[in-house]
Amino acid sequence: MVTFVTTNAGKVTEAQEYLDDPVEQVAFDYPERQADDLATVAAHGARTAYRHVGGPVIVDDSGLTIDALDGFPGPYSSYVEDTLGIERVWNLVADEDDRSAAFRGVIAYCDGDPFEATPEPVDTDRRGDDIDATERASATTDEQVADDEQLPVRIFEGVVPGTIVEPRGEGGFGYDPVFEFDGQTFAEMSTAEKNTISHRGRALAKFAEWLHLRV
């Protein structure tokens, strides 16, 4: 059994589509660490969730990265949407020659046991390739460092590349109206169409494959 620590039941339903084992929801609203990359935020959340649950957990984090803005808003996507709104985000890049962007979803897994790390660590400066690596968040005390070393976290990232466009479409939510993929904004797609290219789904597929090989 894998426990998905999230307050969103829809994420659990999506995860169950990819995982053979049952997925249980624990609606624990853990505090999010402030960091400039999704992997660090998710890794910290996974450790916190594992300590709360006491068993294998996954957490997720996601965001929109815009190349012309050096990956912004990234982990701050929700805050930026709430404070600026998507029209202002579009205005920030409307005159840019390069309006490429990506929706990124990160699944972080922690079960309290050691597992082999991939040779490549998470590089917070990388934006463009999927990440599948062990990430250890920084800590400020020797006690926290020792604790983190005993709680390795595996990171799986799913990426959907696209382009920022003037808002179109009536569906979806968040940045969907300004994110275009293959000629359509996410707001112009049905839920089923979006699910087939979900960034979270791509991350879950990687996690499911790794978990299957590990068992």
C-alpha positions as CSV (number, residue, x, y, z in Angstrom):
1,M,0.0,0.0,0.0
2,V,1.1,3.5,-0.8
3,T,-0.2,6.5,1.1
4,F,-0.8,9.7,-0.9
5,V,-0.6,12.6,1.6
6,T,-2.8,15.2,0.0
7,T,-6.1,17.0,0.7
8,N,-7.1,16.5,-2.9
9,A,-9.0,13.2,-3.5
10,G,-8.8,13.7,-7.2
11,K,-5.1,13.2,-7.1
12,V,-5.5,9.9,-5.3
13,T,-7.9,8.7,-8.0
14,E,-5.4,9.7,-10.7
15,A,-2.5,7.9,-8.8
16,Q,-4.6,4.7,-8.5
17,E,-4.8,4.6,-12.3
18,Y,-1.0,4.1,-12.5
19,L,-0.3,2.0,-9.4
20,D,-1.1,-1.7,-8.9
21,D,-1.1,-1.5,-5.1
22,P,-4.0,0.3,-3.3
23,V,-3.5,4.0,-2.8
24,E,-4.7,5.4,0.5
25,Q,-5.4,9.1,1.1
26,V,-4.2,10.9,4.2
27,A,-5.5,14.5,4.3
28,F,-2.6,16.0,6.2
29,D,-1.9,19.6,5.3
30,Y,1.8,19.7,5.9
31,P,3.6,23.1,5.8
32,E,5.4,23.7,2.6
33,R,9.0,24.7,2.6
34,Q,9.8,27.8,0.6
35,A,12.4,27.0,-2.1
36,D,13.2,27.9,-5.7
37,D,12.6,24.4,-7.1
38,L,9.8,21.9,-7.0
39,A,12.0,19.0,-6.0
40,T,13.2,20.6,-2.8
41,V,9.7,21.5,-1.8
42,A,8.4,18.0,-2.5
43,A,11.3,16.3,-0.8
44,H,10.7,18.3,2.4
45,G,7.0,17.5,2.2
46,A,7.7,13.8,1.8
47,R,9.9,13.7,4.9
48,T,7.3,15.6,6.9
49,A,4.5,13.3,5.6
50,Y,6.5,10.2,6.4
51,R,7.1,11.3,10.0
52,H,3.4,12.0,10.3
53,V,2.2,8.7,8.7
54,G,5.0,6.4,9.8
55,G,4.9,4.4,6.6
56,P,5.6,4.8,2.8
57,V,4.2,8.0,1.4
58,I,4.1,10.0,-1.7
59,V,3.4,13.7,-2.0
60,D,3.3,15.9,-5.1
61,D,4.0,19.4,-6.1
62,S,3.6,21.1,-9.4
63,G,4.1,24.4,-11.1
64,L,4.4,26.4,-14.4
65,T,7.9,27.3,-15.5
66,I,8.4,30.0,-18.2
67,D,11.7,30.1,-20.0
68,A,11.8,33.8,-20.6
69,L,11.3,34.4,-16.9
70,D,14.1,32.0,-15.9
71,G,11.7,29.3,-14.7
72,F,9.4,31.7,-12.8
73,P,6.8,31.2,-11.3
74,G,7.7,27.6,-10.6
75,P,7.1,26.7,-7.0
76,Y,5.4,30.0,-6.5
77,S,2.8,29.3,-9.2
78,S,-0.2,29.2,-6.9
79,Y,0.7,32.4,-5.1
80,V,1.5,34.3,-8.4
81,E,-1.9,33.2,-9.9
82,D,-3.7,34.4,-6.8
83,T,-1.9,37.7,-6.5
84,L,-1.2,38.7,-10.2
85,G,-3.7,36.6,-12.2
86,I,-3.0,34.9,-15.4
87,E,-3.7,38.0,-17.6
88,R,-0.7,39.7,-16.0
89,V,1.4,36.6,-16.4
90,W,0.6,36.6,-20.1
91,N,1.5,40.4,-20.3
92,L,4.9,39.6,-18.8
93,V,5.8,37.4,-21.8
94,A,3.6,38.7,-24.5
95,D,6.4,40.6,-26.2
96,E,9.0,37.9,-25.8
97,D,10.4,36.1,-28.8
98,D,10.5,32.9,-26.8
99,R,7.3,32.1,-24.9
100,S,8.1,28.5,-24.3
101,A,7.0,27.1,-20.9
102,A,6.3,23.8,-19.2
103,F,3.9,22.4,-16.6
104,R,6.0,20.3,-14.2
105,G,4.7,17.8,-11.7
106,V,6.9,16.2,-9.0
107,I,6.2,13.0,-7.1
108,A,8.3,12.5,-4.0
109,Y,8.5,9.1,-2.3
110,C,9.8,8.3,1.2
111,D,9.5,5.1,3.1
112,G,12.2,5.5,5.8
113,D,14.4,2.9,4.2
114,P,17.6,3.5,2.2
115,F,17.6,2.9,-1.5
116,E,20.2,3.3,-4.2
117,A,20.6,6.8,-5.4
118,T,21.0,7.5,-9.1
119,P,24.4,8.9,-10.1
120,E,23.0,12.3,-10.9
121,P,21.7,14.5,-8.0
122,V,18.9,16.9,-8.4
123,D,20.2,20.0,-9.9
124,T,18.1,23.0,-9.1
125,D,19.4,24.9,-12.1
126,R,18.2,22.4,-14.6
127,R,15.0,23.2,-16.5
128,G,14.2,21.2,-19.5
129,D,14.8,17.5,-18.6
130,D,12.9,15.2,-16.4
131,I,14.5,14.5,-13.0
132,D,14.7,11.0,-11.5
133,A,17.1,11.2,-8.7
134,T,17.6,11.1,-4.9
135,E,17.3,14.6,-3.5
136,R,18.3,15.7,0.0
137,A,17.1,19.1,1.1
138,S,19.4,21.3,3.0
139,A,19.1,21.6,6.7
140,T,20.3,24.1,9.3
141,T,21.4,22.0,12.2
142,D,23.5,18.9,12.7
143,E,20.5,17.1,14.1
144,Q,18.4,17.9,11.0
145,V,21.2,16.9,8.7
146,A,21.6,13.5,10.4
147,D,17.8,13.0,10.2
148,D,17.7,13.9,6.5
149,E,20.5,11.5,5.7
150,Q,18.3,8.8,7.3
151,L,15.3,9.7,5.2
152,P,16.3,9.6,1.5
153,V,13.6,10.8,-0.9
154,R,13.2,9.6,-4.4
155,I,12.0,12.3,-6.9
156,F,10.1,11.7,-10.1
157,E,9.2,14.6,-12.4
158,G,6.8,14.7,-15.3
159,V,7.0,17.5,-17.8
160,V,4.5,18.8,-20.4
161,P,6.1,21.4,-22.7
162,G,4.1,24.1,-24.2
163,T,3.8,27.8,-25.0
164,I,2.3,30.8,-23.2
165,V,-0.4,32.4,-25.2
166,E,-3.2,35.0,-24.8
167,P,-5.9,33.4,-22.6
168,R,-8.3,31.2,-24.6
169,G,-10.9,28.6,-23.6
170,E,-13.6,28.3,-21.0
171,G,-12.6,25.1,-19.2
172,G,-9.9,24.1,-16.8
173,F,-8.5,26.2,-14.0
174,G,-5.4,28.0,-13.0
175,Y,-3.0,28.7,-15.9
176,D,-4.9,26.5,-18.3
177,P,-6.2,29.3,-20.5
178,V,-2.6,30.6,-21.1
179,F,-0.9,27.3,-21.6
180,E,-1.0,25.9,-25.2
181,F,0.0,22.4,-26.0
182,D,-0.2,21.1,-29.6
183,G,-2.4,23.9,-30.8
184,Q,-4.9,24.0,-27.9
185,T,-4.8,25.6,-24.6
186,F,-5.5,23.4,-21.6
187,A,-8.7,25.4,-21.1
188,E,-9.9,24.3,-24.6
189,M,-9.4,20.6,-23.8
190,S,-11.7,18.3,-22.1
191,T,-10.7,16.8,-18.8
192,A,-10.1,13.4,-20.5
193,E,-7.8,15.1,-23.0
194,K,-5.8,16.8,-20.3
195,N,-5.5,13.6,-18.3
196,T,-3.8,11.9,-21.2
197,I,-0.9,14.4,-21.1
198,S,-1.0,15.2,-17.4
199,H,2.4,16.2,-15.9
200,R,1.4,14.5,-12.7
201,G,0.4,11.4,-14.6
202,R,3.8,11.3,-16.3
203,A,5.5,11.6,-12.9
204,L,3.3,8.9,-11.5
205,A,4.1,6.6,-14.4
206,K,7.8,6.9,-13.7
207,F,7.2,6.3,-10.0
208,A,5.0,3.2,-10.7
209,E,7.7,1.7,-12.9
210,W,10.4,2.3,-10.3
211,L,8.3,0.9,-7.5
212,H,7.5,-2.2,-9.5
213,L,11.2,-2.9,-10.2
214,R,12.1,-2.2,-6.6
215,V,9.6,-4.6,-5.1
